[in-house]
Amino acid sequence: MIDAAIALLEMTPPSWQEDAATRRELARLRDDVHRYRVAEGYDADEARRVGAYVTDRVDRITRFLNGERCSGHKSRYPSFRPQGGM
């Protein structure tokens, strides 16, 4: 879980012009990983809770980098729907 987050943080961040949303999510991920590392030394329950946030954020960033958008975009905008037969 944390290994995937660290791998994402080690990638080259997008430029200011390319994708501000991804940069913000990566900054939040960096903060969450730091919170996890602090929490794992003090409180296992807190570390588990923060670890769930980290996993969710990693999944969201990975989907976004793979070209997928949130489900709201798919339902509202036809251009985000998958092409092809049903």
Backbone torsions as a table, in degrees:
resi	resn	phi	psi	omega
1	MET	NA	-54.6	-179.5
2	ILE	-73.4	-30.1	179.5
3	ASP	-62.6	-39.9	177.6
4	ALA	-65.4	-36.9	178.6
5	ALA	-66.5	-42.7	179.8
6	ILE	-65.1	-38.2	177.1
7	ALA	-62.8	-40.2	176.9
8	LEU	-65.1	-39.0	-178.9
9	LEU	-69.8	-24.8	-179.6
10	GLU	-81.4	-13.1	179.1
11	MET	-71.1	162.3	178.3
12	THR	-69.3	123.1	-178.7
13	PRO	-69.0	149.8	177.9
14	PRO	-66.0	154.3	-178.8
15	SER	-72.1	169.0	-179.5
16	TRP	-60.7	-36.2	-176.3
17	GLN	-79.6	-28.7	-172.3
18	GLU	-73.7	-57.6	-171.3
19	ASP	-155.0	92.9	-179.4
20	ALA	-68.0	-35.2	-178.6
21	ALA	-63.7	-41.9	179.1
22	THR	-66.4	-39.4	177.3
23	ARG	-61.4	-41.3	178.3
24	ARG	-64.0	-43.6	179.4
25	GLU	-64.3	-38.1	178.0
26	LEU	-66.6	-36.8	176.7
27	ALA	-65.0	-41.6	177.7
28	ARG	-66.0	-37.8	177.8
29	LEU	-63.3	-41.9	178.0
30	ARG	-59.1	-43.8	177.9
31	ASP	-64.2	-41.4	-179.9
32	ASP	-65.2	-39.2	178.1
33	VAL	-64.5	-40.4	177.3
34	HIS	-62.7	-44.7	177.9
35	ARG	-60.2	-39.0	179.1
36	TYR	-63.4	-46.2	-178.2
37	ARG	-63.0	-38.2	177.4
38	VAL	-68.5	-44.3	-176.2
39	ALA	-67.2	-33.9	-177.3
40	GLU	-66.5	-20.9	177.2
41	GLY	-83.1	-16.9	-174.5
42	TYR	-116.5	-43.5	-170.3
43	ASP	-144.3	113.8	-177.5
44	ALA	-65.0	-37.1	179.7
45	ASP	-65.5	-42.8	177.9
46	GLU	-64.8	-40.2	178.5
47	ALA	-62.6	-39.5	177.7
48	ARG	-64.5	-41.8	-179.7
49	ARG	-65.2	-46.4	179.3
50	VAL	-66.9	-35.6	176.7
51	GLY	-60.9	-35.7	176.4
52	ALA	-65.9	-40.2	175.9
53	TYR	-61.7	-43.4	-179.1
54	VAL	-62.3	-45.6	179.9
55	THR	-61.2	-44.1	178.8
56	ASP	-62.4	-43.8	-179.3
57	ARG	-66.6	-40.3	177.8
58	VAL	-61.9	-44.5	178.5
59	ASP	-60.8	-43.7	-179.2
60	ARG	-64.3	-45.0	180.0
61	ILE	-65.5	-42.1	179.9
62	THR	-62.7	-44.0	177.1
63	ARG	-61.3	-42.2	-179.2
64	PHE	-63.9	-42.9	179.8
65	LEU	-68.1	-24.9	177.3
66	ASN	-85.1	4.9	176.2
67	GLY	93.4	2.2	178.9
68	GLU	-89.8	144.3	176.8
69	ARG	-110.1	175.6	179.3
70	CYS	-68.1	161.9	-175.4
71	SER	-64.2	-26.8	177.7
72	GLY	-62.2	-38.1	177.5
73	HIS	-65.9	-39.3	-178.2
74	LYS	-64.2	-37.6	-177.0
75	SER	-80.4	-27.8	-175.9
76	ARG	-93.0	-32.3	-173.8
77	TYR	-119.8	117.0	-176.5
78	PRO	-60.2	-27.6	-177.4
79	SER	-66.9	-19.7	178.8
80	PHE	-89.3	-10.0	-179.9
81	ARG	-73.5	146.9	178.3
82	PRO	-63.0	141.4	179.5
83	GLN	-87.3	152.9	178.1
84	GLY	118.0	178.8	-178.7
85	GLY	-75.7	162.6	-179.1
86	MET	-90.2	NA	NA
